[in-house]
């Protein structure tokens, strides 16, 4: 029943995808690996734990499977909603509050 309730709360289609991401919080950036993504949230793995409620910035490739014309690099601003620990890796679920397209060839540039 909990899984059904979770699916009903979700407003955006979730796509399973594995790929790199850059995760930043409080001026610190580290690499992460995406597990799945939607236009409203992302679940990824990181070597460092984050606190629920923390504001994060994530640079990643949004796949065209989300209904986009083509895959594109974006900077997502959001908030950590859940953290799961497992064997040295931490699962981070973040709600995406804002998405900004990145200029081609400059994914690390700041706004």
TORDO-305878 format. One line per 5 residues: for each residue x, y, z of C-alpha. Coordinates in Angstrom, 1 decimal, decimal comma, always signed. Layout:
X Y Z ~ ...
end
This chain:
+0,0 +0,0 +0,0 ~ +2,9 +2,4 +0,8 ~ +4,3 +1,9 -2,7 ~ +1,0 +2,7 -4,3 ~ +0,6 +5,9 -2,2
+4,2 +6,9 -3,1 ~ +3,3 +6,5 -6,9 ~ +0,1 +8,5 -6,5 ~ +2,1 +11,4 -4,9 ~ +4,6 +11,4 -7,7
+3,7 +14,1 -10,3 ~ +6,4 +13,3 -12,9 ~ +7,4 +10,1 -14,7 ~ +10,6 +8,5 -13,2 ~ +13,2 +7,2 -15,5
+15,9 +4,6 -14,4 ~ +19,2 +5,9 -15,6 ~ +22,8 +5,4 -14,5 ~ +25,2 +8,3 -15,0 ~ +27,5 +10,7 -13,4
+26,4 +13,9 -11,5 ~ +28,1 +16,6 -9,5 ~ +26,4 +17,2 -6,2 ~ +27,1 +20,5 -4,3 ~ +26,1 +21,6 -0,8
+27,5 +24,4 +1,3 ~ +30,2 +25,2 -1,3 ~ +31,5 +21,6 -1,4 ~ +31,2 +19,6 -4,6 ~ +31,6 +15,8 -5,0
+30,8 +13,2 -7,6 ~ +27,7 +11,1 -7,5 ~ +25,9 +8,4 -9,5 ~ +22,3 +8,8 -10,6 ~ +19,9 +5,9 -10,1
+16,8 +7,5 -11,4 ~ +15,5 +10,9 -12,2 ~ +12,2 +12,8 -13,0 ~ +11,5 +16,4 -13,7 ~ +10,5 +16,6 -10,0
+13,2 +14,7 -8,3 ~ +16,4 +12,5 -8,4 ~ +17,8 +9,6 -6,5 ~ +21,6 +9,2 -6,5 ~ +24,4 +7,6 -4,7
+27,2 +9,5 -3,0 ~ +30,2 +8,7 -0,8 ~ +29,2 +11,4 +1,7 ~ +26,0 +11,6 +3,8 ~ +23,8 +14,6 +3,5
+21,1 +15,8 +5,9 ~ +17,5 +15,7 +5,1 ~ +16,4 +19,3 +4,4 ~ +19,8 +20,4 +3,0 ~ +19,7 +22,6 +0,0
+21,6 +21,0 -2,9 ~ +22,7 +21,8 -6,4 ~ +23,1 +18,9 -8,9 ~ +24,6 +19,1 -12,3 ~ +23,4 +16,1 -14,5
+22,2 +15,0 -17,9 ~ +18,4 +14,9 -18,2 ~ +17,5 +12,1 -20,5 ~ +15,2 +12,6 -23,5 ~ +13,1 +9,8 -22,1
+11,5 +12,4 -19,8 ~ +9,7 +13,8 -22,8 ~ +12,4 +16,3 -23,8 ~ +13,3 +17,0 -27,4 ~ +16,9 +15,7 -26,6
+19,0 +14,9 -23,6 ~ +20,6 +18,0 -22,0 ~ +22,9 +19,1 -19,3 ~ +21,2 +21,0 -16,5 ~ +21,8 +22,4 -13,1
+19,0 +21,4 -10,6 ~ +18,4 +23,3 -7,4 ~ +16,6 +21,3 -4,8 ~ +16,3 +19,9 -1,3 ~ +17,3 +16,5 +0,2
+14,2 +14,7 +1,3 ~ +15,7 +11,3 +2,3 ~ +19,0 +9,7 +3,0 ~ +19,7 +5,9 +3,0 ~ +23,0 +4,4 +4,0
+24,4 +1,2 +2,6 ~ +28,0 -0,2 +2,6 ~ +29,9 +3,0 +2,3 ~ +27,5 +4,6 -0,2 ~ +24,6 +6,9 +0,7
+21,4 +7,0 -1,3 ~ +20,2 +10,6 -1,6 ~ +16,6 +11,4 -2,6 ~ +16,2 +15,1 -3,6 ~ +13,2 +17,0 -4,7
+14,0 +19,3 -7,6 ~ +12,7 +22,8 -7,1 ~ +14,3 +24,5 -10,2 ~ +16,0 +23,4 -13,3 ~ +18,4 +25,6 -15,4
+19,7 +24,6 -18,8 ~ +23,5 +24,7 -19,0 ~ +25,3 +26,2 -22,0 ~ +26,9 +23,4 -24,1 ~ +30,5 +22,8 -23,3
+30,4 +24,6 -19,9 ~ +28,6 +22,3 -17,3 ~ +30,7 +23,6 -14,4 ~ +29,9 +27,3 -14,8 ~ +27,9 +29,0 -12,1
+24,9 +31,2 -12,5
end
